[in-house]
Amino acid sequence: HARLTYEQVEAFIDSGTPLPVATQHSDGVHASVEALAELHVAMRDVRDKRGALDFVTREGLVVISQGAVSSIEPVRRLRAHQLIEEAMIAANVCAAEFLEAFEQPSLYRVHEAPDAAKIEELRQALAYVGVRLAAGKVDPPSLQSALSRLPDTAEPWLYAQLALRSLQQAVYTPNNVGHYGLALERYMHFTSPIRRYPDLLVHRAIKAVLRRRRGARPQGKLPSMDELHLLGETCSNNERRAEGAAWLVDAWLKCNFLQDRVGQTMDGVIAGVTEF
């Protein structure tokens, strides 16, 4: 009954600004969004208790006008975004639990613990500003706690960036080892079948279970474990390629935006140093 933007929902949550909905549906839509906002508070509480990572980051949104970069705006992470994020995480967990209950294999989205060498680099960086990260393996609550104890003189987004660099990349595989960043024992991608192939595989697996429960014949053949391993590897590699292409284009556009400013002096923060 409503097609809303994140900004409209944010304004409604913050100040009660009415949502652009037909009058006959306004009460129901407003009540639904209010219920989702209350649910989000409960979900965030559960997330915090299990120690899931939640970084303060700085991202730039490239704005293009008439074929050229007109500005780079800071990305705002609204509460309305977080409402949907938490709802999607809950749906993804439910999908994994459902398939496990019926012993139907599919692709998990797994995120393994950080590499010991990278965690040691992060540990040293935190020590420079007086924050102690316990020795040995670091679980998500310990890492989140360390980042919350940064002194006022430190840049939270910079240390969040260092923490992100210490993490391994998430991958698709039929072997479940949990999701480190979200502090979850099981997690599948389920909510974007229109643009992610792993989600489509999960949907097909769920449909196969539902058909079996109804006594109906299966539609098509589901992938074997060997095929799932291959599909997971292919999807993970394609994701890396797509991300790499996006980063290259983003960097090129930012350089294009700054080419008229060569020779100017500006204040900045050094976020990293490389050998060259």
Backbone bond lengths (Angstrom), bond angles and torsions (degrees), N, CA, C in turn:
res aa  C-N    CA-C-N  psi(-1)  N-CA   C-N-CA  omega(-1)  CA-C   N-CA-C  phi
1 H - - - 1.463 - - 1.528 113.12 -
2 A 1.356 117.21 -2.77 1.465 118.76 179.63 1.518 109.83 -153.39
3 R 1.314 115.49 139.93 1.475 120.90 174.22 1.527 105.57 -115.65
4 L 1.324 115.91 101.91 1.457 120.70 -169.85 1.521 111.59 -110.36
5 T 1.337 115.85 152.95 1.469 120.78 172.63 1.530 108.24 -96.36
6 Y 1.325 115.71 161.17 1.464 120.22 177.94 1.526 110.80 -59.78
7 E 1.341 116.55 -39.59 1.463 120.32 -178.27 1.529 111.48 -64.56
8 Q 1.340 117.14 -38.09 1.470 120.19 178.21 1.528 111.25 -65.44
9 V 1.325 116.33 -42.49 1.466 120.30 178.96 1.528 110.38 -66.24
10 E 1.336 116.63 -38.89 1.467 120.54 178.91 1.527 110.70 -62.28
11 A 1.321 116.83 -43.56 1.468 120.82 179.44 1.529 110.85 -64.17
12 F 1.328 116.98 -36.80 1.464 121.23 178.86 1.530 110.32 -67.12
13 I 1.348 117.15 -43.46 1.466 120.82 -179.39 1.524 110.88 -67.20
14 D 1.353 116.40 -40.66 1.468 120.89 -175.57 1.521 112.93 -73.33
15 S 1.334 116.10 -46.22 1.474 118.47 -170.27 1.518 114.08 -132.26
16 G 1.318 117.47 5.91 1.460 119.50 178.21 1.510 113.84 76.61
17 T 1.344 118.31 15.87 1.460 121.07 177.80 1.526 109.55 -58.55
18 P 1.337 118.39 122.20 1.477 120.13 -176.71 1.523 112.27 -55.91
19 L 1.304 115.57 143.32 1.463 121.30 178.54 1.520 109.63 -81.76
20 P 1.337 118.00 147.25 1.467 120.91 -179.76 1.533 111.35 -75.46
21 V 1.333 115.11 83.38 1.462 121.48 -176.16 1.524 108.08 -131.20
22 A 1.325 116.23 148.47 1.472 120.14 175.75 1.527 109.43 -58.16
23 T 1.330 116.44 141.79 1.464 122.39 -173.23 1.528 112.93 -52.95
24 Q 1.346 117.37 -40.10 1.461 119.36 -176.06 1.530 112.74 -68.44
25 H 1.347 117.58 -14.10 1.462 120.20 -179.50 1.523 112.80 -114.43
26 S 1.335 118.78 -2.85 1.463 121.16 -169.66 1.533 112.20 -61.62
27 D 1.345 117.23 -44.58 1.466 119.12 -177.74 1.528 111.49 -61.26
28 G 1.312 116.01 -43.52 1.461 119.73 -179.18 1.517 112.76 -66.18
29 V 1.341 116.52 -41.68 1.461 120.22 -179.92 1.521 110.66 -67.17
30 H 1.341 116.67 -44.12 1.467 120.40 178.34 1.523 110.88 -60.22
31 A 1.328 117.29 -43.42 1.471 120.98 179.52 1.526 111.00 -64.61
32 S 1.328 116.22 -37.46 1.462 120.90 -179.93 1.532 111.03 -65.39
33 V 1.338 116.50 -45.40 1.460 120.26 -179.87 1.531 110.66 -66.48
34 E 1.334 116.73 -39.09 1.470 120.38 177.08 1.534 110.95 -62.30
35 A 1.331 116.60 -40.20 1.469 120.66 178.50 1.528 110.38 -64.99
36 L 1.335 116.49 -40.11 1.460 120.52 179.09 1.527 110.31 -64.82
37 A 1.331 116.96 -38.76 1.466 120.53 178.57 1.533 110.70 -63.96
38 E 1.334 117.72 -40.22 1.468 121.33 176.99 1.521 110.57 -66.32
39 L 1.321 116.16 -41.87 1.461 121.06 178.85 1.528 110.44 -62.17
40 H 1.319 116.29 -37.64 1.462 120.82 179.79 1.523 111.28 -61.07
41 V 1.323 116.91 -40.17 1.468 120.47 178.59 1.528 110.21 -60.04
42 A 1.335 116.41 -43.59 1.467 120.89 178.95 1.528 111.11 -65.71
43 M 1.336 116.08 -42.32 1.468 120.12 179.91 1.523 111.63 -65.00
44 R 1.322 117.23 -40.07 1.465 120.56 178.52 1.520 110.38 -64.57
45 D 1.319 116.93 -37.28 1.463 120.83 178.22 1.525 110.42 -61.74
46 V 1.331 115.77 -44.60 1.467 120.31 177.98 1.526 110.52 -64.31
47 R 1.323 116.33 -41.70 1.473 121.39 179.32 1.524 110.69 -60.07
48 D 1.352 116.10 -45.55 1.462 120.08 -179.48 1.522 111.49 -64.34
49 K 1.332 116.90 -38.10 1.460 120.56 -178.13 1.525 111.86 -67.54
50 R 1.325 117.50 -34.33 1.464 118.49 179.81 1.530 111.64 -84.43
51 G 1.342 117.01 -8.39 1.455 120.83 172.80 1.506 115.77 84.99
52 A 1.323 118.43 26.56 1.470 120.80 178.26 1.523 110.28 -63.87
53 L 1.328 116.18 147.75 1.464 121.12 -178.64 1.525 110.62 -75.51
54 D 1.328 115.56 141.64 1.462 120.97 178.30 1.520 106.97 -147.43
55 F 1.328 116.38 98.29 1.463 121.11 -172.16 1.522 112.34 -92.28
56 V 1.341 114.36 147.28 1.466 120.78 169.40 1.522 107.08 -88.63
57 T 1.310 117.73 112.22 1.463 121.25 -176.49 1.525 110.87 -119.81
58 R 1.333 114.92 162.38 1.467 121.02 174.34 1.520 107.57 -119.71
59 E 1.315 115.59 120.04 1.465 120.30 177.71 1.519 108.97 -127.14
60 G 1.320 115.26 147.88 1.454 120.07 179.11 1.516 111.02 -110.61
61 L 1.320 116.31 130.42 1.464 121.89 177.67 1.528 108.67 -97.07
62 V 1.315 115.97 118.46 1.468 120.95 -179.57 1.527 109.09 -78.50
63 V 1.332 116.00 120.48 1.463 121.82 179.55 1.526 108.75 -101.26
64 I 1.322 117.15 122.19 1.462 121.87 -177.54 1.533 109.46 -110.16
65 S 1.316 115.74 130.03 1.461 121.91 179.07 1.516 108.89 -132.49
66 Q 1.323 117.02 126.66 1.462 123.71 179.38 1.539 111.30 53.38
67 G 1.331 115.42 43.38 1.455 120.61 174.06 1.508 116.03 79.82
68 A 1.330 118.36 5.56 1.459 121.26 -179.52 1.524 109.87 -135.69
69 V 1.346 116.60 156.19 1.461 120.92 178.77 1.527 108.20 -73.03
70 S 1.325 116.39 118.02 1.466 120.41 -178.92 1.524 112.10 -94.66
71 S 1.341 116.79 -28.42 1.465 119.90 179.66 1.522 109.21 -167.03
72 I 1.332 115.18 165.99 1.460 122.09 172.50 1.521 106.51 -125.29
73 E 1.320 115.79 113.81 1.458 121.46 -174.05 1.528 110.04 -104.78
74 P 1.349 117.20 144.85 1.468 119.33 175.44 1.526 110.84 -66.22
75 V 1.333 116.17 136.02 1.468 120.56 177.49 1.530 108.75 -74.24
76 R 1.314 116.34 125.94 1.468 121.17 178.12 1.519 109.31 -96.00
77 R 1.328 116.45 126.06 1.464 120.88 177.22 1.528 107.86 -97.28
78 L 1.312 115.20 98.36 1.455 121.66 -175.24 1.521 110.93 -81.26
79 R 1.335 115.26 160.40 1.467 119.09 173.08 1.523 110.67 -62.09
80 A 1.331 115.78 -31.62 1.466 119.80 177.92 1.528 110.73 -61.59
81 H 1.352 117.23 -36.75 1.466 120.37 175.13 1.521 110.06 -63.36
82 Q 1.340 115.67 -43.39 1.461 120.50 -176.73 1.527 111.82 -66.41
83 L 1.329 117.13 -32.75 1.470 120.33 175.89 1.522 110.26 -56.18
84 I 1.337 115.34 -48.54 1.461 120.46 -176.65 1.528 110.41 -71.02
85 E 1.331 116.57 -39.77 1.468 119.80 179.04 1.523 111.34 -56.71
86 E 1.337 116.48 -49.36 1.466 120.16 -177.75 1.527 111.43 -66.50
87 A 1.337 116.77 -36.83 1.470 120.04 178.33 1.533 110.25 -65.55
88 M 1.342 116.60 -39.27 1.467 120.12 179.62 1.525 111.03 -68.93
89 I 1.326 117.03 -39.77 1.470 119.94 177.58 1.525 109.72 -60.43
90 A 1.341 116.79 -44.05 1.466 120.57 179.50 1.529 111.22 -61.51
91 A 1.329 116.12 -41.46 1.468 120.15 179.39 1.531 110.83 -65.62
92 N 1.316 116.80 -40.11 1.461 120.94 179.91 1.526 111.71 -64.90
93 V 1.331 116.61 -39.38 1.474 120.75 176.97 1.526 109.97 -65.44
94 C 1.338 116.84 -43.00 1.470 120.68 179.17 1.526 111.52 -60.18
95 A 1.318 116.80 -39.89 1.463 120.66 179.02 1.524 110.41 -61.74
96 A 1.342 116.68 -44.50 1.466 120.82 179.78 1.527 110.89 -64.54
97 E 1.331 117.17 -43.33 1.463 120.85 -179.87 1.525 111.09 -64.05
98 F 1.320 116.70 -39.48 1.466 121.39 -179.32 1.527 110.67 -62.68
99 L 1.321 117.10 -48.72 1.459 120.40 -177.98 1.531 111.45 -67.83
100 E 1.320 116.70 -36.50 1.466 119.29 176.64 1.530 110.85 -63.36
101 A 1.332 116.50 -39.78 1.462 120.35 -178.42 1.526 111.64 -60.60
102 F 1.328 117.03 -29.68 1.470 121.20 -178.85 1.530 111.54 -107.70
103 E 1.364 115.48 14.38 1.468 121.81 175.05 1.534 112.13 52.28
104 Q 1.336 114.62 41.44 1.460 120.75 178.22 1.528 109.17 -105.10
105 P 1.327 118.71 110.51 1.472 119.88 -177.93 1.525 112.32 -70.62
106 S 1.308 114.71 150.42 1.461 121.88 173.19 1.525 107.34 -161.05
107 L 1.319 117.90 -168.07 1.459 121.00 -177.68 1.527 110.91 -89.59
108 Y 1.326 116.03 125.26 1.463 121.40 170.24 1.528 108.65 -87.84
109 R 1.319 115.08 156.21 1.464 121.51 167.89 1.529 104.67 -101.04
110 V 1.314 117.83 105.42 1.458 120.42 -174.49 1.526 110.36 -110.26
111 H 1.319 113.66 150.16 1.461 120.94 -179.50 1.522 106.83 -139.30
112 E 1.330 116.09 105.65 1.457 120.04 -174.58 1.533 111.38 -80.20
113 A 1.335 115.47 164.40 1.461 121.87 179.92 1.526 110.41 -61.66
114 P 1.333 117.81 154.09 1.469 121.03 -176.98 1.525 112.58 -63.59
115 D 1.322 115.22 155.38 1.452 122.58 175.22 1.529 109.45 -67.44
116 A 1.330 117.13 138.19 1.468 121.98 -175.14 1.522 112.16 -59.79
117 A 1.334 117.58 -40.46 1.468 120.92 -178.36 1.526 111.39 -65.18
118 K 1.338 116.71 -40.84 1.467 119.73 179.88 1.524 111.55 -70.04
119 I 1.329 116.32 -36.16 1.466 119.51 177.11 1.522 110.27 -64.78
120 E 1.337 116.91 -35.51 1.463 120.65 178.58 1.525 110.77 -64.62
121 E 1.337 117.23 -39.37 1.468 120.66 176.28 1.529 110.44 -62.33
122 L 1.326 116.41 -43.06 1.466 120.72 178.58 1.523 109.94 -64.79
123 R 1.324 116.66 -40.46 1.473 121.43 179.71 1.526 110.39 -58.75
124 Q 1.335 116.64 -41.88 1.467 120.64 179.40 1.525 111.26 -68.12
125 A 1.331 116.27 -41.14 1.469 120.09 179.40 1.529 111.12 -61.74
126 L 1.330 116.57 -41.33 1.459 120.78 178.40 1.531 111.03 -68.01
127 A 1.337 116.12 -36.47 1.467 119.85 -179.44 1.526 110.91 -61.91
128 Y 1.350 118.07 -32.85 1.465 121.35 179.79 1.522 112.01 -61.14
129 V 1.335 117.58 -26.37 1.470 120.15 179.50 1.526 111.21 -108.18
130 G 1.348 116.18 17.02 1.457 120.33 172.58 1.509 116.14 83.10
131 V 1.328 118.18 17.58 1.467 121.19 179.13 1.526 108.68 -107.16
132 R 1.331 116.36 125.08 1.466 120.59 -177.58 1.525 110.06 -96.14
133 L 1.324 115.29 128.23 1.457 121.97 173.89 1.522 106.50 -111.00
134 A 1.340 117.06 122.20 1.461 121.98 -172.59 1.524 111.45 -54.67
135 A 1.342 115.68 148.99 1.458 121.56 179.27 1.525 110.66 -70.38
136 G 1.337 115.72 162.26 1.460 120.81 178.60 1.514 112.27 83.09
137 K 1.325 115.07 -158.90 1.462 120.08 179.31 1.527 110.40 -65.09
138 V 1.316 115.10 140.64 1.470 121.27 -178.14 1.515 109.05 -113.05
139 D 1.339 116.76 119.89 1.460 119.55 177.86 1.522 109.45 -87.65
140 P 1.344 118.05 164.24 1.475 120.23 -176.86 1.537 114.13 -56.17
141 P 1.355 121.11 -43.15 1.465 119.28 179.36 1.531 112.97 -59.81
142 S 1.354 117.36 -37.71 1.464 120.73 179.87 1.524 110.97 -65.89
143 L 1.331 116.06 -41.27 1.460 120.49 179.58 1.522 110.85 -67.04
144 Q 1.324 116.73 -43.64 1.465 120.59 179.04 1.525 110.55 -63.90
145 S 1.338 116.69 -39.68 1.464 121.25 178.93 1.520 111.37 -63.54
146 A 1.338 116.95 -41.85 1.467 120.46 179.54 1.525 111.04 -61.87
147 L 1.329 116.88 -42.60 1.467 120.29 -179.40 1.530 111.93 -68.30
148 S 1.317 116.84 -25.87 1.475 120.24 179.13 1.529 112.28 -79.29
149 R 1.345 116.73 -11.10 1.471 120.47 -178.08 1.526 112.54 -101.75
150 L 1.303 117.89 14.27 1.467 120.91 179.36 1.531 110.46 -63.23
151 P 1.336 117.49 140.92 1.468 119.57 177.98 1.522 111.59 -69.37
152 D 1.308 116.57 163.90 1.467 121.23 -178.34 1.525 111.98 -61.89
153 T 1.349 117.04 -25.56 1.460 120.11 -177.71 1.524 112.63 -77.78
154 A 1.327 117.68 -13.74 1.466 121.37 -178.49 1.527 110.70 -86.31
155 E 1.317 116.32 154.31 1.469 122.18 176.54 1.531 108.00 -92.99
156 P 1.345 119.61 107.51 1.468 120.80 -176.48 1.521 113.51 -56.07
157 W 1.334 117.28 -40.30 1.469 120.58 -177.59 1.526 111.40 -65.97
158 L 1.353 116.56 -31.53 1.458 120.14 -179.26 1.525 111.17 -69.20
159 Y 1.328 116.24 -42.15 1.467 119.87 179.19 1.525 111.06 -74.37
160 A 1.331 116.14 -29.08 1.470 119.20 173.06 1.524 109.76 -64.29
161 Q 1.335 116.18 -38.52 1.467 120.86 178.18 1.525 110.44 -64.61
162 L 1.334 116.91 -41.61 1.462 120.94 177.15 1.530 110.71 -63.03
163 A 1.343 116.03 -40.53 1.468 120.13 179.02 1.522 110.64 -64.83
164 L 1.329 116.80 -41.24 1.467 120.42 178.80 1.527 111.07 -61.77
165 R 1.335 116.64 -38.93 1.461 120.50 179.68 1.525 111.93 -66.16
166 S 1.334 116.76 -24.43 1.463 119.97 -179.21 1.530 112.26 -80.23
167 L 1.329 116.82 -15.74 1.463 120.47 -176.85 1.528 111.29 -82.11
168 Q 1.317 115.35 152.94 1.454 120.23 173.69 1.531 109.03 -79.34
169 Q 1.318 115.93 163.08 1.459 120.40 177.71 1.522 109.38 -83.03
170 A 1.313 115.75 141.14 1.464 120.46 177.15 1.526 109.26 -73.44
171 V 1.332 116.53 147.73 1.468 121.07 -178.50 1.524 109.67 -137.33
172 Y 1.331 115.15 169.81 1.468 122.32 175.85 1.524 109.21 -104.02
173 T 1.325 116.30 130.58 1.463 121.18 179.40 1.532 108.70 -160.21
174 P 1.346 117.72 150.97 1.464 119.53 175.86 1.532 112.77 -77.73
175 N 1.350 117.10 -8.04 1.466 121.27 178.95 1.529 109.58 -93.82
176 N 1.312 117.43 115.06 1.454 121.33 -175.81 1.526 111.55 -83.11
177 V 1.338 116.41 122.72 1.463 121.03 171.87 1.533 110.60 -124.31
178 G 1.342 116.25 13.49 1.456 120.36 177.98 1.518 113.37 85.64
179 H 1.319 115.49 177.40 1.469 122.26 -179.54 1.520 108.27 -124.37
180 Y 1.334 116.07 106.21 1.461 122.39 -175.43 1.528 111.80 -60.47
181 G 1.322 117.15 -51.58 1.466 120.72 -174.38 1.510 113.87 -60.35
182 L 1.336 116.78 -38.42 1.461 121.52 -179.67 1.527 111.98 -90.96
183 A 1.330 117.37 -4.34 1.472 123.19 -178.55 1.525 110.29 54.84
184 L 1.335 115.38 48.70 1.464 121.23 -178.67 1.526 110.01 -120.89
185 E 1.332 115.82 144.41 1.457 120.90 179.73 1.523 112.07 -78.14
186 R 1.313 116.82 -25.29 1.470 121.04 -179.92 1.520 109.11 -148.39
187 Y 1.321 115.45 143.49 1.467 119.89 -176.72 1.515 108.68 -161.78
188 M 1.320 117.36 131.07 1.461 122.98 174.51 1.519 109.17 -128.72
189 H 1.303 117.17 154.00 1.460 120.59 172.73 1.531 108.25 -88.70
190 F 1.314 115.00 121.21 1.466 121.92 -170.00 1.523 112.31 -133.39
191 T 1.345 117.30 -20.93 1.469 120.72 -165.58 1.521 115.47 -94.26
192 S 1.348 119.25 -0.86 1.469 119.85 -179.46 1.526 112.42 -131.73
193 P 1.338 118.63 57.03 1.470 118.86 -178.79 1.524 113.07 -67.06
194 I 1.326 118.62 -15.32 1.463 119.43 -179.39 1.519 112.25 -77.72
195 R 1.352 117.25 -16.62 1.472 117.03 -178.13 1.521 114.06 -137.53
196 R 1.352 118.19 1.47 1.462 119.83 177.36 1.521 109.06 -131.57
197 Y 1.317 115.40 125.08 1.463 119.95 -178.02 1.530 112.47 -65.61
198 P 1.346 120.53 -38.63 1.469 119.33 177.87 1.536 112.91 -56.57
199 D 1.347 116.96 -37.59 1.468 120.28 177.82 1.525 110.73 -63.04
200 L 1.322 115.83 -39.11 1.466 120.40 179.63 1.528 110.39 -63.70
201 L 1.334 117.11 -39.63 1.462 120.62 177.49 1.529 111.11 -62.99
202 V 1.331 116.60 -39.98 1.472 120.70 178.55 1.525 110.17 -65.68
203 H 1.324 117.59 -41.45 1.467 120.99 177.82 1.530 110.99 -61.78
204 R 1.320 116.41 -42.58 1.468 119.95 179.59 1.530 110.94 -63.76
205 A 1.329 116.37 -39.05 1.464 120.14 178.95 1.525 110.70 -65.32
206 I 1.326 117.13 -41.96 1.469 121.14 178.50 1.532 110.21 -63.78
207 K 1.334 116.73 -43.58 1.467 120.22 178.96 1.531 110.85 -61.96
208 A 1.329 116.90 -37.78 1.467 120.33 178.87 1.528 110.51 -63.41
209 V 1.340 117.10 -41.74 1.468 121.15 177.70 1.522 110.40 -62.71
210 L 1.326 116.71 -45.11 1.469 120.78 -178.62 1.529 111.00 -63.18
211 R 1.322 116.88 -39.22 1.468 120.40 178.32 1.534 110.79 -65.91
212 R 1.325 116.64 -41.01 1.473 119.74 177.76 1.519 111.03 -61.93
213 R 1.325 116.22 -40.33 1.479 119.94 -179.31 1.526 111.32 -65.91
214 R 1.324 116.65 -29.06 1.468 120.01 178.36 1.522 111.73 -85.69
215 G 1.328 116.32 -5.09 1.458 120.23 -177.64 1.507 113.28 79.81
216 A 1.351 116.26 15.01 1.469 120.32 -179.39 1.524 110.07 -87.80
217 R 1.303 116.11 158.34 1.460 121.53 178.79 1.532 109.46 -74.45
218 P 1.337 117.63 145.48 1.468 120.05 179.21 1.523 111.51 -66.49
219 Q 1.326 115.97 148.95 1.461 121.40 176.52 1.527 108.30 -101.09
220 G 1.317 116.70 109.92 1.457 119.53 -179.58 1.519 111.82 75.75
221 K 1.319 115.88 178.91 1.461 122.50 -176.72 1.521 109.37 -108.85
222 L 1.338 116.41 128.49 1.456 120.50 177.03 1.535 109.73 -79.07
223 P 1.342 117.72 152.34 1.465 120.27 -179.24 1.529 111.65 -63.68
224 S 1.330 115.76 145.31 1.468 121.20 172.93 1.523 108.78 -75.88
225 M 1.337 117.67 173.08 1.463 120.75 178.24 1.530 110.58 -60.82
226 D 1.337 117.19 -41.33 1.471 119.62 178.48 1.526 110.76 -61.93
227 E 1.323 115.55 -41.61 1.472 119.30 179.36 1.524 111.03 -67.72
228 L 1.341 116.89 -37.03 1.467 120.11 177.78 1.528 111.28 -63.77
229 H 1.332 116.67 -39.78 1.463 120.10 176.55 1.521 110.33 -59.54
230 L 1.332 116.16 -45.28 1.456 120.73 -179.73 1.529 111.19 -65.79
231 L 1.329 117.04 -43.48 1.463 121.18 179.07 1.533 110.91 -63.36
232 G 1.343 115.85 -40.87 1.460 119.70 178.97 1.517 111.56 -62.36
233 E 1.328 116.53 -42.79 1.456 120.92 179.36 1.528 110.64 -65.51
234 T 1.335 116.50 -42.51 1.465 120.73 179.59 1.532 111.19 -63.39
235 C 1.336 116.35 -46.17 1.470 120.26 -179.23 1.531 111.09 -64.75
236 S 1.339 116.99 -39.92 1.466 120.68 178.60 1.524 110.58 -63.42
237 N 1.335 117.16 -43.90 1.464 121.06 179.36 1.523 111.59 -65.00
238 N 1.344 116.56 -41.21 1.466 119.73 178.74 1.526 111.54 -64.54
239 E 1.330 115.30 -36.28 1.468 119.61 177.60 1.528 110.22 -62.84
240 R 1.333 117.05 -43.68 1.477 120.70 179.12 1.532 110.33 -62.00
241 R 1.334 116.19 -43.13 1.468 119.95 179.60 1.523 111.01 -61.25
242 A 1.326 116.24 -44.33 1.467 120.59 -179.64 1.531 110.93 -64.07
243 E 1.344 116.53 -43.29 1.464 120.18 178.38 1.527 110.66 -62.70
244 G 1.342 116.11 -42.95 1.460 120.04 179.43 1.518 112.05 -60.97
245 A 1.321 116.20 -41.93 1.468 120.47 178.05 1.525 110.95 -63.97
246 A 1.329 115.90 -41.21 1.466 120.18 179.99 1.530 111.18 -64.53
247 W 1.344 116.27 -42.08 1.473 119.82 179.12 1.522 111.29 -63.67
248 L 1.334 116.62 -40.98 1.461 120.21 179.92 1.527 111.04 -63.49
249 V 1.320 116.24 -45.41 1.469 120.20 179.76 1.527 110.64 -64.27
250 D 1.349 116.36 -42.13 1.463 121.41 179.75 1.531 110.25 -61.00
251 A 1.341 116.27 -45.60 1.465 120.26 179.66 1.525 111.35 -64.34
252 W 1.332 116.15 -41.32 1.465 120.07 179.79 1.534 110.63 -62.84
253 L 1.324 116.98 -44.13 1.467 120.56 -179.83 1.529 111.53 -63.66
254 K 1.336 116.82 -37.36 1.467 119.89 179.00 1.524 110.90 -68.40
255 C 1.341 116.43 -39.56 1.469 119.72 175.51 1.529 110.68 -63.15
256 N 1.316 116.08 -40.54 1.464 121.44 178.18 1.531 110.52 -61.37
257 F 1.331 115.81 -39.61 1.464 121.51 179.99 1.527 110.91 -66.11
258 L 1.350 117.15 -33.48 1.470 121.10 -174.18 1.522 113.80 -92.65
259 Q 1.330 118.37 -4.62 1.468 119.41 -172.95 1.530 112.45 -63.40
260 D 1.324 117.80 -27.50 1.466 120.26 178.39 1.526 112.20 -79.92
261 R 1.330 116.69 -5.10 1.471 120.25 -176.74 1.535 112.49 -107.79
262 V 1.332 116.72 8.80 1.464 120.44 177.80 1.528 109.07 -60.20
263 G 1.343 116.05 129.68 1.464 120.66 -178.51 1.511 112.79 101.95
264 Q 1.330 117.80 -18.01 1.460 120.65 178.14 1.530 109.90 -78.92
265 T 1.323 116.02 154.76 1.466 122.14 177.25 1.524 108.94 -108.89
266 M 1.330 115.46 129.67 1.461 120.28 -178.68 1.529 109.29 -137.00
267 D 1.333 116.14 156.35 1.463 121.29 174.19 1.525 109.06 -81.03
268 G 1.324 116.47 147.71 1.459 119.55 178.23 1.516 111.27 -160.57
269 V 1.310 115.53 174.76 1.467 122.65 177.95 1.515 107.93 -120.61
270 I 1.340 117.39 128.05 1.460 121.60 177.16 1.529 108.02 -74.51
271 A 1.333 116.68 117.86 1.463 121.29 -176.80 1.523 112.74 -97.91
272 G 1.339 117.12 -10.56 1.456 119.12 -179.99 1.516 110.20 -177.10
273 V 1.339 116.23 157.75 1.464 121.94 179.42 1.524 107.57 -130.38
274 T 1.323 117.10 132.26 1.459 120.90 177.66 1.519 109.96 -118.05
275 E 1.330 117.74 168.11 1.457 122.20 -171.23 1.522 113.06 -61.70
276 F 1.359 117.33 -38.82 1.456 118.05 -175.25 1.521 112.35 -74.14
